[in-house]
Amino acid sequence: MARNNSFLSDLYNEEITGVAYKNLQLKKSILSWFANQGNTTIADLSKVLNVSSPKIAELINELMEAGLVKDYGKTESTVGRRPNLYGLESNSLFFLGVEVKNNHINIGLLNFQKELVKFQEKIPYELSNTAASLDELCRLISQFIKELKGIAKKISSICINLSGRINYRTGYSYSYFYFNEEPLTRIIESKLGVKTYVENDSRSMAYGEFCNGVVKNEKNVIFINADYGIALGVMINGELYYGKSGFAGEFGHIPFFENEILCHCGKKGCLETETSGQALVRQFKQRIAEGATSGITKKVAVKDITLEDILDAANHDDTLAIELIAAIGEKLGKGIAILINLYNPELIILGGALSATGETIFLPLRSAINKYSLSLVNNDTQYKLSKLGSRAGVIGASLLARNKLFDML
């Protein structure tokens, strides 16, 4: 439906004024209502938006012409004349979510009704803070879009997850690809030709779980992203917490240990120097050098051992891998106990690569939380493993891109 292009052009056109601007805002309000409340009649929309029924009918017809709205037929009411129900056309618009990891990317496509219609994970990619790495990222995204064929022109926007300091409002990434004064979003848009947003990976994962994952009715949630690094996403009263400049959530960089291990942030003793996936790889190799044994060394040279190797070994009963991951769980749980005392959350979610080891990390983590947090506070808190797993970030990013369409954030 190439007709969507006109709507998208208007949507992101800052020069629209007058009646055209007013109509565009009303259309966005209609779409937002459908997105959040489901199918609705013209009469109900007229009451909610305080706009005349003829005007609503006119705008609905234009949205149907654009392929964005569908007539779902008569209501089931048995009283009087049954009005028609209108709602979103599922496959009229799509939203792309991209999660950037150290050695791969995950990409997913979400339709208008929040359904993940395509997901591709572990696409080989080496993240580095270089222009070449950014070009390669854009090439991989472009390749994914090209493979969508007819759907490609229906992509409303893209949201890309990166670790570190992200200011989602301005479009700047300060940890990766901060080469000049131009926002990263603008650079990527010029390469891909699609409206682009950037977001912190842990926040996107938190939002994915909140909307489509393990969260039920909880509104105050902390998502712990235990991956190559350690970070978190926070939901307060059902909304993502960003802090003043969007840098909230740097849990892995609180000064926690009296060690001389230099963190990549430039400081020593950060929480993630002993609790992250990067720390796990370092500890594992060190223990092997000290004489410990593991089945991994029968398959992989010690210098080539990766985080994935260790996590897989733990899930196949490798004693050394289990021992080290359990120790990380205990240390991480002690750190989370501080968060519980500070935030009094309803729910703690453990996600990221380390969460794939399940109870191996989760049992010692919860034990440490009980030991180090105030019982009256932690009694309010539930603990769950991520439901979405490797899809959490992509789903969250896609949903955040979708939200931008409705100016919901």
Phi and psi in degrees as a GROMACS rama.xvg file:
@    title "Ramachandran Plot"
@    xaxis  label "Phi"
@    yaxis  label "Psi"
@TYPE xy
-62.9815  -18.6753  ALA-2
-61.2621  -25.0792  ARG-3
-59.1107  -29.4419  ASN-4
-58.4895  -35.6835  ASN-5
-64.0603  -44.0974  SER-6
-63.5532  -44.5341  PHE-7
-64.9232  -37.2343  LEU-8
-62.569  -43.4553  SER-9
-65.5104  -38.6615  ASP-10
-58.792  -41.8096  LEU-11
-101.926  13.7141  TYR-12
-91.4747  110.083  ASN-13
-78.7685  -3.92837  GLU-14
-96.4275  -3.90171  GLU-15
-68.6917  133.315  ILE-16
-137.54  178.177  THR-17
62.2465  -140.8  GLY-18
-62.8215  -38.6918  VAL-19
-61.1317  -40.6472  ALA-20
-66.2509  -43.5324  TYR-21
-62.3971  -43.3757  LYS-22
-64.2638  -38.5277  ASN-23
-62.8202  -42.8681  LEU-24
-64.5725  -37.9691  GLN-25
-66.4505  -39.2723  LEU-26
-63.1003  -41.223  LYS-27
-64.0792  -36.9402  LYS-28
-65.8196  -39.6456  SER-29
-64.3869  -47.4685  ILE-30
-63.0307  -39.1865  LEU-31
-63.4066  -40.4417  SER-32
-63.9922  -45.1946  TRP-33
-59.9251  -41.6456  PHE-34
-64.844  -34.5195  ALA-35
-99.8977  -31.1393  ASN-36
-111.462  -11.7138  GLN-37
92.345  -165.95  GLY-38
-66.0102  143.515  ASN-39
-147.265  156.037  THR-40
-88.0309  163.137  THR-41
-62.7507  -39.4287  ILE-42
-62.2209  -42.8082  ALA-43
-67.2008  -40.3183  ASP-44
-62.5906  -38.7742  LEU-45
-59.798  -41.7667  SER-46
-69.1927  -45.4954  LYS-47
-65.3485  -44.178  VAL-48
-90.9884  -6.20351  LEU-49
58.0351  45.9028  ASN-50
-128.963  145.923  VAL-51
-61.0097  149.525  SER-52
-59.6784  -42.3463  SER-53
-59.3474  -38.8238  PRO-54
-67.5888  -42.4446  LYS-55
-60.9737  -43.2805  ILE-56
-61.5301  -40.655  ALA-57
-60.9182  -46.5043  GLU-58
-69.4099  -37.6204  LEU-59
-60.5935  -43.4148  ILE-60
-61.9952  -39.9912  ASN-61
-66.1403  -38.5644  GLU-62
-69.0649  -32.2636  LEU-63
-69.9018  -39.4093  MET-64
-61.3299  -34.9091  GLU-65
-78.2348  -6.33421  ALA-66
81.5515  12.0793  GLY-67
-92.3185  -25.5213  LEU-68
-123.63  147.623  VAL-69
-125.637  144.051  LYS-70
-85.5508  114.054  ASP-71
-94.3819  13.2886  TYR-72
90.1676  -171.259  GLY-73
-73.3151  152.171  LYS-74
-71.395  169.683  THR-75
-90.5679  7.2126  GLU-76
-61.3411  140.511  SER-77
-104.595  2.54228  THR-78
-105.24  122.129  VAL-79
68.705  -164.495  GLY-80
-74.3283  127.732  ARG-81
-80.9608  121.648  ARG-82
-79.3227  163.203  PRO-83
-83.0694  148.319  ASN-84
-100.253  136.246  LEU-85
-121.901  149.187  TYR-86
-161.485  -176.243  GLY-87
-68.363  142.541  LEU-88
-85.2839  113.08  GLU-89
-50.8512  -46.3723  SER-90
-102.815  29.5304  ASN-91
-87.1652  -33.7765  SER-92
-135.505  150.011  LEU-93
-133.008  158.7  PHE-94
-134.449  131.954  PHE-95
-103.001  130.202  LEU-96
-114.503  132.231  GLY-97
-126.975  124.916  VAL-98
-111.074  123.16  GLU-99
-100.718  118.265  VAL-100
-107.103  178.329  LYS-101
-64.738  -38.3836  ASN-102
-127.926  13.213  ASN-103
-165.864  170.306  HIS-104
-128.929  153.965  ILE-105
-116.512  138.561  ASN-106
-131.452  137.458  ILE-107
-138.517  152.944  GLY-108
-119.045  123.755  LEU-109
-110.104  137.183  LEU-110
-90.4749  -178.969  ASN-111
-61.4149  -27.4883  PHE-112
-93.7665  19.1245  GLN-113
68.7954  25.9794  LYS-114
-97.7541  132.076  GLU-115
-79.77  107.363  LEU-116
-96.7623  -17.2153  VAL-117
-152.509  135.149  LYS-118
-143.394  128.987  PHE-119
-130.809  123.973  GLN-120
-119.974  162.255  GLU-121
55.3733  43.9564  LYS-122
-74.4331  119.473  ILE-123
-54.9807  131.774  PRO-124
-166.463  136.216  TYR-125
-107.92  113.056  GLU-126
-79.733  126.179  LEU-127
-148.621  157.614  SER-128
-84.763  62.9715  ASN-129
-133.878  158.863  THR-130
-64.6428  -35.1761  ALA-131
-64.1082  -39.6165  ALA-132
-66.4079  -38.8374  SER-133
-65.5455  -42.4344  LEU-134
-60.2  -41.3204  ASP-135
-67.0494  -38.6449  GLU-136
-60.151  -46.6359  LEU-137
-64.0902  -36.3935  CYS-138
-64.0921  -42.5863  ARG-139
-66.5841  -39.8568  LEU-140
-65.8536  -43.5384  ILE-141
-61.0769  -39.7053  SER-142
-64.0619  -42.3423  GLN-143
-60.6316  -43.5985  PHE-144
-64.7274  -42.2278  ILE-145
-61.1565  -35.7375  LYS-146
-69.6226  -14.8206  GLU-147
-77.9784  -16.6946  LEU-148
55.8022  -115.29  LYS-149
-62.2112  -25.6169  GLY-150
-71.5774  -25.7898  ILE-151
-52.921  -41.089  ALA-152
-74.2924  -6.5115  LYS-153
-97.7824  3.28113  LYS-154
-74.958  117.532  ILE-155
-75.406  -45.2133  SER-156
-164.197  168.009  SER-157
-124.699  140.59  ILE-158
-123.312  126.603  CYS-159
-111.326  126.501  ILE-160
-91.0075  130.945  ASN-161
-132.224  151.926  LEU-162
-80.0852  162.356  SER-163
91.9896  -157.831  GLY-164
-82.3374  115.916  ARG-165
-127.022  129.776  ILE-166
-104.944  96.9471  ASN-167
-65.9082  -25.4583  TYR-168
-70.2668  -41.0576  ARG-169
-93.9562  -16.5575  THR-170
84.8892  15.2162  GLY-171
-95.6529  140.421  TYR-172
-113.055  122.508  SER-173
-98.7715  -10.1168  TYR-174
-96.6889  -31.8825  SER-175
-135.286  141.548  TYR-176
63.1471  34.6535  PHE-177
-98.8248  78.6559  TYR-178
-94.6776  -32.6148  PHE-179
-150.252  -166.611  ASN-180
-81.8353  -4.93363  GLU-181
-82.5629  134.409  GLU-182
-59.5096  145.259  PRO-183
-59.8742  -37.9165  LEU-184
-59.1522  -39.8665  THR-185
-68.9402  -37.1942  ARG-186
-62.9812  -46.1319  ILE-187
-68.5184  -39.9211  ILE-188
-57.7991  -39.8277  GLU-189
-66.949  -26.9042  SER-190
-86.3792  -34.7346  LYS-191
-102.727  -22.6319  LEU-192
73.6369  22.119  GLY-193
-131.2  140.096  VAL-194
-54.2181  131.1  LYS-195
-130.34  141.232  THR-196
-125.476  156.27  TYR-197
-122.411  148.587  VAL-198
-146.357  152.878  GLU-199
-66.9787  135.062  ASN-200
-60.818  -40.5676  ASP-201
-67.275  -36.2002  SER-202
-66.4881  -41.8447  ARG-203
-63.0795  -40.8607  SER-204
-63.1987  -42.574  MET-205
-60.1484  -42.5529  ALA-206
-69.7225  -37.4206  TYR-207
-60.6006  -46.4532  GLY-208
-66.1127  -36.5736  GLU-209
-64.5997  -41.3434  PHE-210
-87.6212  -42.3833  CYS-211
-125.19  6.48281  ASN-212
-116.654  -129.219  GLY-213
-79.7732  -16.4312  VAL-214
-71.8463  135.939  VAL-215
-104.559  -90.4642  LYS-216
-110.072  3.92896  ASN-217
-68.7794  141.281  GLU-218
-111.736  -21.3194  LYS-219
-114.806  101.304  ASN-220
-132.016  140.128  VAL-221
-118.381  124.246  ILE-222
-104.431  119.369  PHE-223
-95.1531  118.521  ILE-224
-96.293  93.9651  ASN-225
-96.0562  93.9377  ALA-226
-131.819  -140.286  ASP-227
-59.7229  -35.399  TYR-228
-118.844  -171.884  GLY-229
-126.34  128.733  ILE-230
-155.124  178.603  ALA-231
-147.947  159.197  LEU-232
-120.878  138.671  GLY-233
-120.339  131.716  VAL-234
-109.758  122.081  MET-235
-118.907  121.208  ILE-236
53.8106  37.7113  ASN-237
81.3782  7.51434  GLY-238
-125.93  145.327  GLU-239
-63.6311  138.308  LEU-240
-100.585  125.039  TYR-241
-107.767  -27.8494  TYR-242
80.5  -179.013  GLY-243
-61.4441  -47.0194  LYS-244
-113.051  10.7312  SER-245
88.0479  15.5563  GLY-246
-102.978  6.0483  PHE-247
-63.3221  146.907  ALA-248
109.489  6.76426  GLY-249
-80.3177  58.7256  GLU-250
-60.9059  -36.5329  PHE-251
-66.9888  -12.6323  GLY-252
-110.402  18.3341  HIS-253
-75.4007  140.458  ILE-254
-70.6035  111.881  PRO-255
-124.799  -31.6173  PHE-256
-117.179  147.03  PHE-257
-91.9644  64.9252  GLU-258
-121.481  171.786  ASN-259
-106.799  22.4349  GLU-260
-80.6854  123.078  ILE-261
-80.9565  121.25  LEU-262
-80.4715  158.644  CYS-263
-66.7142  -14.354  HIS-264
-77.5979  -10.2751  CYS-265
102.083  -6.44966  GLY-266
-107.524  168.125  LYS-267
-111.591  149.769  LYS-268
82.7312  10.9031  GLY-269
-62.2725  151.652  CYS-270
-52.6279  -41.9561  LEU-271
-75.0239  -7.384  GLU-272
-68.1292  -16.4072  THR-273
-131.125  2.74492  GLU-274
-127.796  -0.858989  THR-275
-94.8449  172.657  SER-276
-62.8826  -37.5045  GLY-277
-62.0514  -41.7377  GLN-278
-65.5268  -38.4824  ALA-279
-60.9432  -43.9177  LEU-280
-62.508  -44.3148  VAL-281
-62.0742  -45.6507  ARG-282
-64.6495  -39.4069  GLN-283
-63.5839  -48.0225  PHE-284
-63.8781  -36.785  LYS-285
-65.0932  -42.6785  GLN-286
-66.2008  -37.1953  ARG-287
-63.0488  -42.4178  ILE-288
-63.4682  -27.3778  ALA-289
-86.2356  -1.52886  GLU-290
112.883  -2.40287  GLY-291
-68.5435  158.016  ALA-292
-117.496  152.735  THR-293
-157.742  146.255  SER-294
-64.8726  -18.6538  GLY-295
-61.3146  -37.9794  ILE-296
-67.9269  -13.0203  THR-297
-78.8396  -17.0342  LYS-298
-112.68  -30.2426  LYS-299
-134.099  138.918  VAL-300
-63.7716  144.229  ALA-301
-54.3652  -42.0197  VAL-302
-66.4398  -19.6292  LYS-303
-100.797  2.75379  ASP-304
-65.0055  132.897  ILE-305
-113.045  169.282  THR-306
-59.2031  -41.6003  LEU-307
-61.1352  -38.1827  GLU-308
-59.9612  -44.774  ASP-309
-69.6091  -42.0963  ILE-310
-64.5048  -41.334  LEU-311
-64.0317  -40.705  ASP-312
-63.6434  -40.3494  ALA-313
-61.9972  -38.152  ALA-314
-75.7627  -5.90614  ASN-315
-117.99  30.9235  HIS-316
67.729  28.6565  ASP-317
-73.1561  120.369  ASP-318
-61.0305  -45.8666  THR-319
-64.9459  -43.7917  LEU-320
-61.3874  -43.9154  ALA-321
-63.1303  -43.7903  ILE-322
-59.657  -46.8521  GLU-323
-70.036  -38.6164  LEU-324
-68.1183  -38.4877  ILE-325
-62.7761  -39.3916  ALA-326
-65.0322  -39.2296  ALA-327
-63.8619  -41.6061  ILE-328
-57.6666  -41.3766  GLY-329
-65.9303  -44.8721  GLU-330
-65.7567  -41.6685  LYS-331
-65.999  -38.9406  LEU-332
-60.4823  -36.5118  GLY-333
-63.9477  -39.4782  LYS-334
-67.2082  -40.1652  GLY-335
-66.4203  -30.3361  ILE-336
-57.4275  -35.8785  ALA-337
-63.6269  -43.3001  ILE-338
-61.5746  -40.916  LEU-339
-64.2016  -42.9948  ILE-340
-64.0657  -31.9091  ASN-341
-80.9006  -44.4843  LEU-342
-101.532  -23.105  TYR-343
50.7566  55.0533  ASN-344
-75.898  158.414  PRO-345
-77.9817  -31.4166  GLU-346
-147.176  134.78  LEU-347
-111.043  126.751  ILE-348
-112.689  131.08  ILE-349
-102.271  119.436  LEU-350
-131.001  -168.016  GLY-351
86.6557  175.552  GLY-352
-58.4627  -40.0206  ALA-353
-65.9501  -25.6514  LEU-354
-67.532  -17.4608  SER-355
-67.3525  -11.9941  ALA-356
-85.055  0.705846  THR-357
59.3304  -130.04  GLY-358
-65.8947  -17.7202  GLU-359
-57.5702  -41.5884  THR-360
-96.0536  -29.437  ILE-361
-73.8094  -38.2058  PHE-362
-63.5198  -52.9677  LEU-363
-64.8383  -30.2944  PRO-364
-63.5274  -48.4657  LEU-365
-67.6358  -35.5779  ARG-366
-61.6526  -43.0291  SER-367
-66.9892  -37.817  ALA-368
-59.8313  -46.4828  ILE-369
-62.828  -34.2385  ASN-370
-73.6827  -39.292  LYS-371
-106.029  -11.4216  TYR-372
-100.517  162.284  SER-373
-72.0183  128.199  LEU-374
-61.3215  -38.1056  SER-375
-63.8784  -29.736  LEU-376
-82.5154  -48.1736  VAL-377
-72.2429  -14.1482  ASN-378
-64.8169  -21.8719  ASN-379
-80.5032  -12.0022  ASP-380
-104.94  134.887  THR-381
-97.8558  158.267  GLN-382
-130.496  127.547  TYR-383
-139.969  151.324  LYS-384
-83.5762  152.208  LEU-385
-55.7388  136.567  SER-386
-88.4239  -34.0819  LYS-387
-84.6411  -19.1418  LEU-388
58.3234  -128.665  GLY-389
-69.3938  -10.7557  SER-390
-89.4613  -10.9068  ARG-391
-56.5696  -48.5863  ALA-392
-66.286  -41.4067  GLY-393
-66.7461  -43.8564  VAL-394
-64.6237  -44.3851  ILE-395
-61.0177  -43.3582  GLY-396
-63.1125  -43.3577  ALA-397
-62.7409  -41.9647  SER-398
-65.7433  -38.528  LEU-399
-66.7744  -37.5407  LEU-400
-63.547  -40.7474  ALA-401
-63.0401  -41.4708  ARG-402
-59.3895  -35.8312  ASN-403
-60.5966  -30.5471  LYS-404
-61.1176  -33.8289  LEU-405
-101.84  5.80915  PHE-406
52.9972  41.1922  ASP-407
-85.4934  -14.2265  MET-408
